[in-house]
Amino acid sequence: MRAEIDPETVQSTYDLVVADYQKKAQLPGFRPGKVPKETIAKTFSKSIEADTRKKLVDKAIDEATQSKNLRLLTVLNVEDGPLNIGQAFSFVATIDVEPEFDLPEYKRIPVRLKKRQVENEDIKHALDVLREDAVEFKSTNQPSKVGDYLVVDYTVLYQNQPLSNIFPLAKQMSDRQGFWININGKFVNGIDLQLVGLKPGDKKDVDTDLPEDFFIKECAGKKVTFHFEIKSVLEKFYRSDEELAKYYGARNFDELLEGVKLDLQKELERTNKSYIKSQILAYLSSKVDFELPETLLDSETRSVLGELIDSELQRGSPADEIMKSKDAFMDAAKNRAKERLKISFILHKIARQEKIQVTTQEILENIAFIAKLKKISYEKAIEQIKKNDELIRLTEDIVLSKVIDLLVKNSVLVEDDTITNKNT
């Protein structure tokens, strides 16, 4: 955009800036607020000129976008000419504005949902998980058997020397102390089954070929020897129903059972809402098409790319393998960034249409939730939010959450028995 500001506005803006400096300035020989304007203008000339330019540019951009019903996103660049007080001032600015588009009908979006309720099988599975988490291990001097756990020290040998001597990348997996092995046939080609019958203090060498798809490529298919030393044999014991209830803080098993049913019902409701939400967002995205600001898209793409790479690294993917697929990662990041930004613009426009606001109480409740989630004090959570300048983002998250709740509440449910559990 191009703008030329009349001499009168330049003069009045300059005078306001000088007056503001006059109020705050503290110079030797003058009382606060009593420094002559001429002295202020001379002493702080560069700062006053910079502030005047900024005020003139900001106001002109704001008036221009408002007059055309545009929503400013960011000012990318400003090229201005000389500032001479009492004369016209002109500049050229490059700005990003929010895309213009019409909202589709969003209050009766059709969604499909499988008719489902908490079944006895779900309750049994949940209890099995609780039993597994509350299991007890007891040491025994009896020979080990299938199902027992062994605490072992082991070294992997290749050509009669430690595997890591030849392949340094194998260090972490080839030399372990206090390692737990469940005798169930799932440890490296099932060689754990050859440890049946051993007692604490026993030693045993087991030969095997490392799998062809072994995660360290240089070691794949190599014939190695696992040298085991048994430190402990542990038997697994499950708690009785009443013991299980007490372990989880319930007065009795019936109370634990009711708690499990309630948790499963809440989880089903969360799953259903998440599935409905995904359908609503897909519907809105399919009904609207507009061009995204390139600078915003580039920034969001970089952010998503970082998330994708961090996720791969946490899963153990080698950095060099990630680099080989950098083009695929970039394409995936850009597509995901496009969808994120598109949905964000749509939801924000709905929020304005519905005049959705965030109350101070809602912000405080969310801060309390964050504090609980991070296991820090309420005061510490506020301190972190202020330090990281996250209040605007937190407020926006609450707004978008309220928009989604509105959309879910006003959607039209079509029950569908053909939808599988995988879809939900």
Secondary structure as GFF3:
##gff-version 3
##sequence-region A 1 424
A	DSSP	beta_strand	2	5	.	.	.	ID=ss1
A	DSSP	alpha_helix	7	24	.	.	.	ID=ss2
A	DSSP	alpha_helix	37	43	.	.	.	ID=ss3
A	DSSP	alpha_helix	45	67	.	.	.	ID=ss4
A	DSSP	beta_strand	72	80	.	.	.	ID=ss5
A	DSSP	beta_strand	89	97	.	.	.	ID=ss6
A	DSSP	beta_strand	110	113	.	.	.	ID=ss7
A	DSSP	alpha_helix	120	133	.	.	.	ID=ss8
A	DSSP	beta_strand	136	140	.	.	.	ID=ss9
A	DSSP	beta_strand	149	158	.	.	.	ID=ss10
A	DSSP	beta_strand	161	162	.	.	.	ID=ss11
A	DSSP	alpha_helix	163	166	.	.	.	ID=ss12
A	DSSP	three_ten_helix	168	170	.	.	.	ID=ss13
A	DSSP	alpha_helix	171	174	.	.	.	ID=ss14
A	DSSP	beta_strand	175	182	.	.	.	ID=ss15
A	DSSP	three_ten_helix	191	195	.	.	.	ID=ss16
A	DSSP	beta_strand	203	209	.	.	.	ID=ss17
A	DSSP	three_ten_helix	217	219	.	.	.	ID=ss18
A	DSSP	beta_strand	223	237	.	.	.	ID=ss19
A	DSSP	alpha_helix	241	247	.	.	.	ID=ss20
A	DSSP	alpha_helix	253	287	.	.	.	ID=ss21
A	DSSP	alpha_helix	294	314	.	.	.	ID=ss22
A	DSSP	alpha_helix	319	324	.	.	.	ID=ss23
A	DSSP	alpha_helix	326	353	.	.	.	ID=ss24
A	DSSP	alpha_helix	360	374	.	.	.	ID=ss25
A	DSSP	alpha_helix	378	387	.	.	.	ID=ss26
A	DSSP	alpha_helix	391	409	.	.	.	ID=ss27
A	DSSP	beta_strand	412	415	.	.	.	ID=ss28
###
